[in-house]
Structures are given as C-alpha cells and as structure tokens.
C-alpha cells in the first residue's frame, strides 16, 4: 500500500482511514502490511501522538 510521505498529509490520511474503518492503528497496519511503530515514530517527529482510546493521532 502506498501511503503519503509528508508527515502532515500522513497525519490527515491515517486519521481519515482510522475513522472510516473503525480500526485501531495496529489492526489497520496489519491489514495493509504497514509498520505501526515506524508510522508512529514518523508522526511523533512531527509532533503528533497516537491516542489509542480515541483511535487517532493528535
């Protein structure tokens, strides 16, 4: 699966996907063969944190 490289676009993309699918980040990444830790780290470097309870990055 091709995902956006820019962290701000990635932030928006992932939040939209998580909201629309109702999945957790881990489930979404497993289904699409993505590395959840790498995505979380990339977004953390841009100042975003994953809120597991809300199932979104903030």
Beta strands, then each sheet from edge to edge (+ up, - down):
strand 1: 50-51
strand 2: 56-57
sheet 1: 1+ 2-
end
